[in-house]
Amino acid sequence: MGADHWSYMPGIVLGLVTIGMFLLAGSSITLWLMRRSLAATESQLQAQRLQMLAGGLFHWTHGFAADVSQHRSMLDELATRFQGEGVPRPESSDSKALEFYAEVVAANEQLRKRLEQAETALKAQSSEISSYLTEARTDALTGLPNRRAYEDELTRRFAEWKRYKTPMSIMMVDVDHFKSLNDRYGHLAGDEVLAKVSRCLEETVRDSDFVARFGGEEFAIVLPNTGLADGGLASTRVRQAVEQTLIPYESHKLRVTVSCGVAQALAHESSTEMVKRADGALYAAKHAGRNRCYLHNGSKLIPVQAALEINPAPVQAASKEKEHDLGQMCADLRRRLLEVSTDKSGQD
C-alpha cells in the first residue's frame, strides 16, 4: 500500500501509537513490580500478591500485543488484496474502493473498542496496584506509615542532609510498661493505647516531621531541619503531651507515659549509626526511670533536662548590669536635684 493511501487512514497510525503507549506503560509497571518483589524482604502473602499483580499485567500486555498483531495482519491482508489495483479515492463509486475502505473502517472500529477496553483495564489495574502499595506502607492498627515507609523517608532525608548540610535528627519513642498494661487490661486495651498515642504524636509534632510505627510499642519520628537541641525540645513536647492524654477504654480511663531518645545526624556516620545512637538514648531514658528524654550527642548520653538548662551566669550578669544601671540613674537624679537646689539658692 502506498504512502498516499496511508494519508486516508490516520486512525490506524493513531491506534498503533496509542496501543504502543499502553504496552510500554504495562511493561514498565510489571518490571517495577518484579524488581520490588525481588529487592524487598516481604512475607509470603505479600510476595504472592505481587506475583499475582505482575502476572496480571504480563497477561494484559501480551493480550494487547496479540491485538496489534491481528490488526496489522488485517491491514496487510487488505493491502495484498488490493495491491496493484490502484485503489481509488474514497469519493469514487468503484465497488472495490468502497469495499476496501469499509473494511479499513471496520478494522479501526475494532481497534478503537479494544483501546477503550484497554483503558478501563489499565485504570482498574493501576487502582489495585496503588491500593496495594498504600496498604504495604501503612500500619493497619495505628494508620501510621510502617517501618518500610519510615526507612524510605529516613533514606531520603539523610541524603538531603548529606547534600545540602541542613541538620536532621531522629527521635525514638517507646510506651512505658506496655507489657504490664497488656497483662492487666488485655491486648485490645493495648491496641487502643497505641492508636491513641499515634494520634497524639501526629498532633504534637510539626507537619514536616514524619511519624511512623517502628514496631511493637515503639515509634520513630524523622525530624528534618532539626538540630539536637530542637530535637530535645520536640521530645519534651511529645513526652508531656502523651502524659497528659486520657485514654478511655471500657470503664477505665488509662494514662501512659513514653520515653524518648534523640540523635542528630553527624558527618562521619551512616543513617543506621544515627538510629543506633537514638536507640541508645531511648534505653538510657528507660533505665533512668522512664517518662524521660535523653540525647546522644555523638560521644555521650545527656538527659534532655540537663542539656536544655539555662546557664545561670548570663542571668546573674544581666542582673548585675541592671543593678548598675539603676544605681547610675539614682546618682544622676541626686546630682540633678542638687544642681537645681543650688541654682535656686543662688537666685534667692
Secondary structure as GFF3:
##gff-version 3
##sequence-region A 1 348
A	DSSP	alpha_helix	3	6	.	.	.	ID=ss1
A	DSSP	alpha_helix	10	39	.	.	.	ID=ss2
A	DSSP	alpha_helix	44	82	.	.	.	ID=ss3
A	DSSP	alpha_helix	95	136	.	.	.	ID=ss4
A	DSSP	alpha_helix	147	164	.	.	.	ID=ss5
A	DSSP	beta_strand	168	175	.	.	.	ID=ss6
A	DSSP	alpha_helix	178	185	.	.	.	ID=ss7
A	DSSP	alpha_helix	187	204	.	.	.	ID=ss8
A	DSSP	beta_strand	210	215	.	.	.	ID=ss9
A	DSSP	beta_strand	218	224	.	.	.	ID=ss10
A	DSSP	alpha_helix	228	243	.	.	.	ID=ss11
A	DSSP	beta_strand	247	249	.	.	.	ID=ss12
A	DSSP	beta_strand	252	254	.	.	.	ID=ss13
A	DSSP	beta_strand	258	264	.	.	.	ID=ss14
A	DSSP	alpha_helix	271	287	.	.	.	ID=ss15
A	DSSP	beta_strand	293	296	.	.	.	ID=ss16
A	DSSP	beta_strand	301	303	.	.	.	ID=ss17
A	DSSP	alpha_helix	304	308	.	.	.	ID=ss18
A	DSSP	alpha_helix	312	347	.	.	.	ID=ss19
###
